[in-house]
Amino acid sequence: MVEQSRRPKQVLGPLGSVLTMGDLPPPNVKRWIAHRKAIIVCAVRGGLITLEEVVDRHGITQEEFLSWERLLDEHGLLGLRATRRPGSMNRPATVPIAAASSAKRCIRPRASTATDSN
């Protein structure tokens, strides 16, 4: 486990804003909207909280977290929605540029494919 003193006090969130421990969803969340899932993924990636702590705090499984991470990488915030609209997963993920140039953005842009250029 990462020592508390070595953890960053803030990380970059899914839309480029700064996240702290106070910005994480509360432990008793019943409804996991896409933005809350993205916040958790960014917090774990940035080292703000560990995956083990997320599992304990929120009662999700590692597999569930890993699926959120994969969907976020492949489809952006739309991929984390529980309800899908026809064709919504075929649109390219759009990501605002983060204001901090030296910080890594949590959402990685989708790799372009031959169908994206049409």
N, C-alpha and C positions, 0 to 999 in steps of 0.2 A: 504494500500500500504506500502511496505517496505521502510523505510527511506534510502536515498542514503548513509548516513554514516555507516549504519549497513549492507550494502550489501558487499559480498566479492568482492575484486578487480579482482579476477581470480577464475576460476573453471576448473575442469578436463573435457576435451572434449571427443568426441566419440571414438577417437583412443588413448587416454591417454595423449594427449598433453594439455598444459595449454591454456585456452581461456580467453580473456579479452573482454570488450565491443568493442574494435577495431577489434576483430576477427569476430564479428557478421556480417551476410550478410547485405548489404545496404538496406535501406527502399524500394528502387525501383526495387527489384528483380522481374523479370518476369518468370524466369525459376528456379523451385525449384528442384535441383538435390538432390540425397539422402544425400550427405554429408552436405549440407546446412540445410536440415531438421533436421539431427542428431545434428548439432551444436545448433540449436534453442532449441531442446528438452533438451540437456545438460545444456544450459544456464538457462533455466527456472527451471530445477531440482536443479541446484546448487545455485539458488537465484541471479544470475547475472542480470536477467531481469524478470519481472513478466509476467504472461500469458496475463494480460490486456494490458501491454505495447507492447507485441508481436502482439496482435490483432490490436491495433491502428497503430503500426509502419509498419506492413507488410500487413495489410488488409486480414489476414486469419481469419477463424472462430475458435471458441473454439473447435468445433467438429472436424475440420480439424487437429488442433494441437493434440487433444486427440487420433485421429486415427494414427498420426505419432508416438506418444508415445507408443501406443499399438503395432504397427507394429515393432518398434525398439526393444521392449522388447521380442516379440515373434519370430522375424526372423532376427534381427540384421540389418545392413545396407542394405542388399539385400531386405529386406521387404519394404524399403522406395523407391525403384525404381518404376518409373511410368510404365516402360515396363517390363513385366515378361517373362522369358524364361521358357519353360516347365521343371518342376522339380526343379526350382531354390528355391522355397519356402520349399522344402522338405529337403534341406541340413541343417545341424546344423549351427547355427550362430557362427562365429569365432571371437574372441575378443582378441586383443593383451593385454598383462598384462601391466597395467599402471606402470610407473617408481616410482611414489610416493606411498609408501605402506600405508600411513595413509589416503590418499584421496580416496573417493568413485569413482568408475568408473561409467560413465554415462550409458553405455550399460550393461545391466545385462545379464549374460549367460542364455540361454534357459534351462528350466528344462528338464532333460533327460527323455525319454519315453522308453517303451519296444522296439519300432521300431528303436531307435537310436543305440542300441547295436548290431544290425544285420549288 
